[in-house]
Amino acid sequence: MNRPCTSHLPTHDGHRGAIIKWPVNCHEAFERGVASAQAWLSNDDSGWLWANLIIERDALPPGAQRRAFEIGFLSRVHQRLCSPFGGNHQARKTCLQL
C-alpha cells in the first residue's frame, strides 16, 4: 500500500503557495509539472502551453502520476496569471498547423 505524500507549491510571483496531500506518492510528478510550467513561463520563445503540457505529461504512466503532473503544471501557471506580475508572457511561436 502506498503511504500518503505531501507536496508543497512554493509562493511565486507574489501569489500564495499551496500544500497538496496525495493518496499515493506523486510528489516527483507534481514537482516535474511545476518545473515544466516554470520553464515555459521563463522562455518567451517556448511555443504553445498546451503542447508542452501534453508532451511532458504523456511521458508519465497513466493515472495518478499524470494527474499530479497536471496539477503541478496548472498550479504554477495559475500563480502567474493571478499574480500582480502575471499576464505578460509573450509566446513567439504561435503558428499552429494541425
C-alpha positions as a Python dict, from the first residue, in 0.01 Angstrom:
ca = {
    (1, 'M'): (0, 0, 0),
    (2, 'N'): (127, 350, -83),
    (3, 'R'): (175, 596, 200),
    (4, 'P'): (20, 944, 182),
    (5, 'C'): (254, 1211, 47),
    (6, 'T'): (252, 1589, 79),
    (7, 'S'): (371, 1830, -192),
    (8, 'H'): (441, 2197, -138),
    (9, 'L'): (384, 2455, -411),
    (10, 'P'): (605, 2746, -306),
    (11, 'T'): (488, 3106, -315),
    (12, 'H'): (578, 3254, -654),
    (13, 'D'): (524, 3581, -845),
    (14, 'G'): (366, 3735, -536),
    (15, 'H'): (94, 3467, -526),
    (16, 'R'): (50, 3233, -232),
    (17, 'G'): (168, 2876, -233),
    (18, 'A'): (-25, 2560, -152),
    (19, 'I'): (5, 2228, 26),
    (20, 'I'): (-138, 1928, -156),
    (21, 'K'): (-181, 1584, 3),
    (22, 'W'): (-181, 1284, -229),
    (23, 'P'): (-334, 942, -167),
    (24, 'V'): (-29, 795, -342),
    (25, 'N'): (332, 903, -380),
    (26, 'C'): (304, 1153, -667),
    (27, 'H'): (540, 1417, -530),
    (28, 'E'): (800, 1376, -806),
    (29, 'A'): (541, 1409, -1085),
    (30, 'F'): (395, 1718, -916),
    (31, 'E'): (741, 1879, -890),
    (32, 'R'): (808, 1791, -1255),
    (33, 'G'): (484, 1966, -1355),
    (34, 'V'): (576, 2281, -1162),
    (35, 'A'): (924, 2284, -1319),
    (36, 'S'): (787, 2228, -1670),
    (37, 'A'): (542, 2516, -1637),
    (38, 'Q'): (815, 2741, -1497),
    (39, 'A'): (1041, 2657, -1792),
    (40, 'W'): (762, 2758, -2029),
    (41, 'L'): (688, 3078, -1837),
    (42, 'S'): (1056, 3174, -1833),
    (43, 'N'): (1104, 3138, -2209),
    (44, 'D'): (929, 3388, -2436),
    (45, 'D'): (1004, 3162, -2734),
    (46, 'S'): (862, 2842, -2585),
    (47, 'G'): (565, 2778, -2815),
    (48, 'W'): (220, 2658, -2718),
    (49, 'L'): (149, 2600, -2350),
    (50, 'W'): (-90, 2310, -2414),
    (51, 'A'): (168, 2132, -2633),
    (52, 'N'): (429, 2149, -2357),
    (53, 'L'): (175, 2016, -2106),
    (54, 'I'): (75, 1719, -2325),
    (55, 'I'): (427, 1622, -2432),
    (56, 'E'): (565, 1626, -2077),
    (57, 'R'): (258, 1466, -1917),
    (58, 'D'): (243, 1179, -2166),
    (59, 'A'): (595, 1072, -2066),
    (60, 'L'): (449, 959, -1731),
    (61, 'P'): (249, 643, -1663),
    (62, 'P'): (-131, 687, -1692),
    (63, 'G'): (-325, 759, -1376),
    (64, 'A'): (-231, 938, -1057),
    (65, 'Q'): (116, 1049, -1169),
    (66, 'R'): (-21, 1222, -1477),
    (67, 'R'): (-287, 1390, -1264),
    (68, 'A'): (-20, 1510, -1019),
    (69, 'F'): (186, 1648, -1309),
    (70, 'E'): (-117, 1835, -1445),
    (71, 'I'): (-197, 1981, -1104),
    (72, 'G'): (163, 2097, -1054),
    (73, 'F'): (181, 2242, -1405),
    (74, 'L'): (-151, 2425, -1390),
    (75, 'S'): (-95, 2542, -1032),
    (76, 'R'): (226, 2719, -1137),
    (77, 'V'): (53, 2880, -1438),
    (78, 'H'): (-235, 2981, -1209),
    (79, 'Q'): (11, 3154, -976),
    (80, 'R'): (146, 3360, -1265),
    (81, 'L'): (-195, 3452, -1404),
    (82, 'C'): (-329, 3552, -1062),
    (83, 'S'): (-17, 3737, -950),
    (84, 'P'): (44, 4112, -960),
    (85, 'F'): (321, 4035, -1211),
    (86, 'G'): (121, 3800, -1434),
    (87, 'G'): (-23, 3808, -1781),
    (88, 'N'): (289, 3936, -1953),
    (89, 'H'): (419, 3619, -2123),
    (90, 'Q'): (480, 3688, -2491),
    (91, 'A'): (499, 3349, -2668),
    (92, 'R'): (658, 3394, -3010),
    (93, 'K'): (583, 3057, -3173),
    (94, 'T'): (212, 3095, -3236),
    (95, 'C'): (176, 2945, -3583),
    (96, 'L'): (-44, 2638, -3535),
    (97, 'Q'): (-50, 2368, -3803),
    (98, 'L'): (-275, 2068, -3748),
}
